């Protein structure tokens, strides 16, 4: 469960392990990998993306537990901290500030969900999306596995990925 306290009316999402998951998946995302962004603009609150995501009997037990935790955590919106440890400079921006943001060299706006974990935190589920214009963007729910102390994205993407 995240450490929670009120910060300007929103609840703070502070799970060190979750930021390790974000750090592992962000370099593979479109703004970084394909748009070659010089910096990232990350939405300062989580996005509770749950489209087409559900616990299914045919899924691995640890994946089912991580999805269940993801669905529970993403019933609310969490404020993010400047706790990302990534190789690009980044800024957190609120939804209200988006209209005034200069997104040049950022590849657009990146948004993330709260991260769901299985009981022993060896499987993680996270949504990452990006918006780069009216008809430009995409997002997907990713499954990551912790191997030898590092989070590694699996080839599996679950739920309903989207692209525009």
N, C-alpha and C positions, 0 to 999 in steps of 0.2 A: 504494500500500500504506500502511496506517495506521502512524503512529509507534506502536510497541508497547513497553510496559514493564510489569513486574508492579506492581500496586497492590493490596495486601491480598488477594493470591491470584487476582486477575482481571486480564485484559489490558485496557489502556486503548485506547479507540478515539479517535484524535485526528487527524482529517482536517478541516482548516479548511473545505474545500469542502463536506464532508458537512454541517456545521452550517449553511452557507448554504442547502443544500437543505432541511433541517429548518425553517429560518426562513421559507422560501418556502411550504411546504406547511401548516404548523401553523395559520395563520389561517383556512384553508378547512375545517378539521376541525370536527366536531360540537361538541365542548366549547366551542370559541371562538366559532364562527359562529352556532350555534343555541341552545346552553345559556347563552351569554353569561357564561362563567366569568370570575370576577374574578382568578383565578390558575390556573396549571396544575400538576398533580402529574404528573411524568414519571418513568417507571420508569428507574432508574439504570443498567440494562444493556439492551443491544439484545435484540430478540426475533427469532430467525431464522425468520421466516414465509416459507415456500416453497410453500405449497399451490397446486397447479395452475400453478405458474410454471415454464416451460421455454423453452429456445431453440427457435424454429421457423423453418423455411426461408422462410416468407412474411413474416417481420418485416424491417423496415429493418435494414441491417447495423449501424448504430450502436446500435440498440435491442438487437439480438442480443448485441453485445459488452458492453453495460451489464448485461443479464440474466445473462450468463455470469459477469461480475465480481461481481454481486450474489449469485449462488448460491455462488460460492467464498468470499466474505467471510462469508456467513451460515452457514457450516459451524461457526462458533464464536460464542460470546457475548462481547460487548465491553462494558467499563465506559464509561459516558458521562461527559463533563466538564461543568462549568457554563460551556459555551461557546455557548449559545444566545443570539442577539441578537433577542429578540422583544419586542413591546409589552405583554406581560403579565408580571407577576411569576410565577416558577415555582420549584418545588422538585424535586429529584431524590430518589427514594425507592427503597429496595431492596425486593426481593420479601419479605424477612423483616419489613420494617416496615409492609407493607400492612395487616395486621390491626389495627394501632394508628393508622392514618392517619385524620385528620378530612378528609373529602373534600367538605365543604360549600363551595359557591361555586367548586369546581374543575371541575365537569362530569365528575368521575370521574378515572380513571387513564389517562394517555396512554402508549402504548408505540410505539417506533420500531425499525426494523431498522437494520443497517449499510447504507450507501448504495453501490450499484453504479454504476460509471461506464463509459462507453466510453473508448477510448484517449486522446482529446484533451479529455476532461471537458466535453463539450457536451451529453451526454445522461446523465440520472441516473434510477435506479430506486430507490424506497424504499417500504417498508411503514409505514403509520401506522394504529394502532388505538386504540380507547378502550373502557374498561369502566366502566359507571356503575351497576351493580347486577346482581342475578342474571339478569334478563332484559332487560338494557339494555346495548348496546354495538354496535360495528361496526368494520370495518377494511377496508383495500384497499391494493393495490400501485399506486403512482403512477409515471407517466413524466413527467419534467421536461426541458425544453430550455433551454439557456443562450442567451439572445439579448441582445445589447448589454450583456454583463457581468452580467446578472441571470437567476436561475432562474425559469422560468415553467412552472407545471403545464399539461400538455396535457389535453385533454378525455378522453384515453385512460386507462382503468384496465385493468390486465392481471391475469391470474391469476384467483383466485376471491375476490371481495369477500364479506364476511359481515356479517350484521346480526342482532341479537337484540332 
